[in-house]
Amino acid sequence: MTENGEATPLVVLTNVNKHFGNLHVLRDINLTISRGEVVVVIGPSGGGKSTLCRTINRLETVDGGTVTFDGRPLPAEGRALAMLRAEVGMVFQSFNLFAHKTILENVTLGPTKVRGMAKAKARALGMELLDRVGIGAQAAKYPAQLSGGQQQRVAIARALAMNPKMILFDEPTSALDPEMVQEVLDVMIGLAADGMTMMVVTHEMGFARRAADRVVFMAEGSIVEESTPQEFFTSARTDRARDFLSKILTH
């Protein structure tokens, strides 16, 4: 908290622009995320949501504007960038687990290789986190032996193992069968309740309503509006957002 009681910004994007060739995918993005805040980014496909998410840990570089994390500009490369990525966890749509390593090995790899944690301590931490996401019994299995929902929970445990200051979720449930979606969302709701700073790109409106502190609606590379879930879902201010909601909430 700052002296006047406001939450301290963890991420600040200022006039951020990004092009892929002739495609202007991020247009003058201004966004601040405070410590402990859960920001859910929604909007039509191709609106720039995932690109925005990936700029925060520099998986995507920006063409203009600035991105700062914890008061510092994002490092360009090298060890400083590796340390940034240790502080900003990322959960992808496609799990990205190492197929030849057990579930527990997937979770302990980062703490031992990047953080220099002793193997016994990393193993104890890994088991604690696998229990936390509800799959401790699967620790000795390999990713292919698990369901998609279980694999995504391993990916969340792997992100948590680095003790990050923030976790980015890029459509974490979109590759899952419908019956597996809720088990992953429940873990994410638990993280939000525990105070983890999160940016979540998702199409799950129920999660946005329940867990978000703020909803950011993007279209055509711009932030069209942002507000609390209650305000956004009951009285969206822009025609573009109302049109989006009319299509997505009637199904």
C-alpha positions as CSV (number, residue, x, y, z in Angstrom):
1,M,0.0,0.0,0.0
2,T,1.1,3.6,-0.6
3,E,1.0,6.2,2.2
4,N,-2.4,7.3,1.2
5,G,-3.8,3.8,1.4
6,E,-4.0,3.1,-2.3
7,A,-2.7,-0.3,-3.6
8,T,0.8,-0.2,-5.0
9,P,1.0,-0.7,-8.8
10,L,2.8,-3.9,-9.8
11,V,2.4,-3.6,-13.6
12,V,2.1,-0.3,-15.5
13,L,1.6,-0.2,-19.3
14,T,1.9,3.3,-20.8
15,N,0.9,4.0,-24.4
16,V,1.9,0.5,-25.5
17,N,1.7,-0.3,-29.2
18,K,2.5,-3.5,-31.0
19,H,2.4,-4.5,-34.7
20,F,2.7,-7.8,-36.4
21,G,3.6,-6.6,-39.9
22,N,0.8,-4.4,-41.1
23,L,-1.5,-5.5,-38.3
24,H,-1.8,-3.1,-35.4
25,V,-2.5,-5.5,-32.6
26,L,-2.1,-3.2,-29.5
27,R,-3.2,0.4,-29.8
28,D,-2.1,2.9,-27.2
29,I,-2.7,0.6,-24.3
30,N,-2.7,2.2,-20.8
31,L,-3.3,-0.2,-18.0
32,T,-2.2,-0.4,-14.3
33,I,-2.5,-3.6,-12.2
34,S,-2.1,-3.3,-8.5
35,R,-0.7,-5.9,-6.1
36,G,-3.3,-8.5,-5.1
37,E,-5.6,-7.5,-8.0
38,V,-7.3,-9.9,-10.3
39,V,-7.8,-8.4,-13.7
40,V,-9.8,-10.4,-16.2
41,V,-9.4,-9.5,-19.9
42,I,-12.3,-10.4,-22.2
43,G,-13.3,-9.6,-25.7
44,P,-13.7,-11.0,-29.2
45,S,-11.0,-13.2,-30.7
46,G,-8.2,-11.3,-32.5
47,G,-8.7,-8.3,-30.2
48,G,-5.2,-8.4,-28.8
49,K,-5.9,-10.0,-25.4
50,S,-3.2,-12.7,-25.5
51,T,-0.6,-10.3,-27.0
52,L,-1.3,-7.9,-24.1
53,C,-0.8,-10.7,-21.6
54,R,2.5,-11.7,-23.2
55,T,4.0,-8.2,-23.2
56,I,4.1,-8.3,-19.3
57,N,6.8,-10.9,-19.2
58,R,8.3,-9.9,-22.5
59,L,7.3,-12.9,-24.5
60,E,6.2,-10.2,-26.9
61,T,8.2,-7.1,-27.3
62,V,6.5,-3.7,-27.8
63,D,7.0,-1.2,-30.6
64,G,6.2,1.8,-28.6
65,G,5.4,2.8,-25.1
66,T,6.7,1.4,-21.8
67,V,6.0,-1.6,-19.6
68,T,7.2,-1.6,-16.0
69,F,7.0,-4.4,-13.5
70,D,7.5,-3.8,-9.8
71,G,8.8,-0.3,-10.5
72,R,11.3,-1.2,-13.1
73,P,11.3,-1.3,-17.0
74,L,11.2,-4.8,-18.4
75,P,14.8,-6.0,-19.0
76,A,15.7,-6.7,-22.6
77,E,17.5,-10.0,-22.3
78,G,19.9,-12.1,-20.3
79,R,19.8,-13.0,-16.6
80,A,17.7,-10.0,-15.7
81,L,15.0,-11.2,-18.1
82,A,15.2,-14.7,-16.7
83,M,14.7,-13.3,-13.2
84,L,11.7,-11.3,-14.4
85,R,10.1,-14.5,-15.8
86,A,10.7,-16.2,-12.5
87,E,8.7,-13.4,-10.8
88,V,5.9,-13.5,-13.4
89,G,4.4,-17.0,-13.7
90,M,2.6,-17.9,-16.9
91,V,-0.1,-20.5,-17.5
92,F,-0.6,-21.2,-21.2
93,Q,-3.6,-22.6,-23.1
94,S,-1.6,-25.7,-24.0
95,F,0.0,-26.7,-20.6
96,N,3.6,-26.8,-22.0
97,L,4.7,-29.6,-19.6
98,F,7.8,-31.7,-20.2
99,A,6.4,-35.0,-21.5
100,H,9.5,-37.0,-20.3
101,K,9.4,-35.8,-16.7
102,T,7.0,-36.8,-14.0
103,I,4.4,-34.4,-12.6
104,L,6.6,-33.7,-9.6
105,E,9.7,-33.2,-11.7
106,N,7.8,-30.7,-13.8
107,V,7.0,-28.7,-10.7
108,T,10.4,-28.8,-9.1
109,L,12.5,-28.0,-12.2
110,G,12.2,-24.2,-11.9
111,P,12.9,-23.9,-8.2
112,T,16.1,-26.1,-8.4
113,K,17.4,-24.7,-11.8
114,V,16.5,-21.0,-11.5
115,R,16.1,-20.4,-7.8
116,G,18.9,-22.8,-6.7
117,M,16.7,-24.5,-4.2
118,A,17.9,-27.8,-2.7
119,K,16.3,-30.8,-4.3
120,A,14.8,-32.1,-1.1
121,K,13.2,-28.8,-0.3
122,A,11.9,-28.4,-3.8
123,R,10.4,-31.8,-3.7
124,A,8.6,-31.0,-0.4
125,L,7.4,-27.7,-1.9
126,G,6.3,-29.5,-5.1
127,M,4.2,-32.1,-3.1
128,E,2.6,-29.3,-1.1
129,L,1.6,-27.4,-4.3
130,L,0.3,-30.5,-6.0
131,D,-1.8,-31.2,-2.9
132,R,-3.0,-27.6,-3.0
133,V,-4.3,-28.0,-6.6
134,G,-5.8,-31.4,-5.8
135,I,-3.5,-33.8,-7.6
136,G,-0.9,-34.9,-5.1
137,A,-1.7,-38.5,-5.8
138,Q,-0.6,-38.1,-9.4
139,A,3.0,-36.9,-8.5
140,A,4.8,-39.9,-10.0
141,K,2.8,-40.0,-13.2
142,Y,3.8,-38.4,-16.6
143,P,1.7,-35.7,-18.3
144,A,0.3,-38.1,-20.9
145,Q,-1.3,-40.1,-18.1
146,L,-3.3,-37.2,-16.8
147,S,-6.5,-35.5,-18.1
148,G,-6.3,-32.0,-19.6
149,G,-7.7,-30.5,-16.5
150,Q,-5.1,-32.3,-14.3
151,Q,-2.3,-31.2,-16.6
152,Q,-3.4,-27.6,-16.4
153,R,-3.5,-27.8,-12.6
154,V,0.1,-29.1,-12.8
155,A,1.0,-26.0,-14.9
156,I,-0.5,-23.8,-12.2
157,A,1.5,-25.6,-9.5
158,R,4.6,-25.2,-11.6
159,A,4.0,-21.5,-11.8
160,L,3.4,-21.2,-8.0
161,A,6.6,-23.2,-7.3
162,M,8.6,-20.1,-8.4
163,N,6.9,-18.0,-5.7
164,P,5.9,-15.4,-8.3
165,K,4.7,-11.9,-7.7
166,M,2.1,-12.4,-10.4
167,I,0.6,-15.1,-12.6
168,L,-0.5,-14.5,-16.2
169,F,-3.2,-16.9,-17.5
170,D,-3.6,-17.0,-21.3
171,E,-7.0,-18.7,-22.0
172,P,-6.1,-21.5,-19.5
173,T,-9.4,-23.4,-20.0
174,S,-9.9,-23.1,-23.8
175,A,-8.2,-26.3,-24.7
176,L,-10.1,-28.3,-22.1
177,D,-13.2,-30.5,-22.4
178,P,-16.1,-28.7,-20.8
179,E,-16.4,-31.0,-17.8
180,M,-12.8,-30.3,-16.9
181,V,-13.1,-26.5,-17.0
182,Q,-14.5,-26.0,-13.5
183,E,-11.8,-27.9,-11.7
184,V,-9.2,-25.5,-13.1
185,L,-11.3,-22.4,-12.5
186,D,-11.8,-23.6,-8.8
187,V,-8.0,-23.6,-8.3
188,M,-7.8,-20.1,-9.9
189,I,-10.6,-18.8,-7.7
190,G,-8.7,-20.1,-4.7
191,L,-5.6,-18.3,-5.8
192,A,-7.6,-15.1,-6.2
193,A,-9.0,-15.5,-2.7
194,D,-5.4,-16.0,-1.4
195,G,-4.4,-12.6,-2.8
196,M,-2.4,-13.6,-5.8
197,T,-2.0,-10.9,-8.4
198,M,-3.4,-12.3,-11.6
199,M,-4.2,-11.3,-15.2
200,V,-6.5,-13.8,-16.8
201,V,-7.4,-13.8,-20.5
202,T,-10.5,-15.9,-20.7
203,H,-13.9,-16.6,-22.3
204,E,-15.3,-17.8,-19.0
205,M,-17.8,-15.1,-18.0
206,G,-18.7,-16.9,-14.8
207,F,-15.1,-16.7,-13.6
208,A,-15.0,-13.0,-14.5
209,R,-18.1,-12.3,-12.5
210,R,-16.9,-14.3,-9.5
211,A,-13.2,-13.7,-9.2
212,A,-12.3,-10.5,-11.0
213,D,-11.7,-7.2,-9.2
214,R,-11.8,-5.5,-12.6
215,V,-12.9,-6.5,-16.1
216,V,-11.0,-5.1,-19.1
217,F,-12.8,-5.4,-22.4
218,M,-10.7,-5.3,-25.5
219,A,-11.5,-5.1,-29.2
220,E,-9.5,-4.3,-32.3
221,G,-6.4,-3.9,-30.2
222,S,-7.8,-1.3,-27.9
223,I,-9.1,-1.3,-24.3
224,V,-12.7,-0.3,-25.0
225,E,-13.8,-0.1,-21.4
226,E,-12.9,-1.4,-17.9
227,S,-14.9,-1.5,-14.8
228,T,-16.0,-3.8,-11.9
229,P,-17.7,-7.1,-13.0
230,Q,-21.0,-5.9,-11.5
231,E,-20.9,-2.7,-13.6
232,F,-19.6,-4.4,-16.8
233,F,-22.1,-7.2,-16.9
234,T,-25.2,-5.2,-15.8
235,S,-24.6,-1.9,-17.4
236,A,-21.7,-1.9,-20.0
237,R,-21.1,1.7,-21.2
238,T,-20.1,1.1,-24.8
239,D,-22.1,-0.2,-27.8
240,R,-19.2,-2.5,-28.6
241,A,-19.2,-4.2,-25.2
242,R,-23.0,-4.4,-25.1
243,D,-23.0,-6.1,-28.5
244,F,-20.3,-8.6,-27.3
245,L,-22.3,-9.4,-24.2
246,S,-25.5,-9.9,-26.1
247,K,-23.9,-12.5,-28.2
248,I,-22.0,-14.3,-25.5
249,L,-24.5,-14.3,-22.6
250,T,-27.4,-15.7,-24.6
251,H,-25.7,-19.1,-25.2
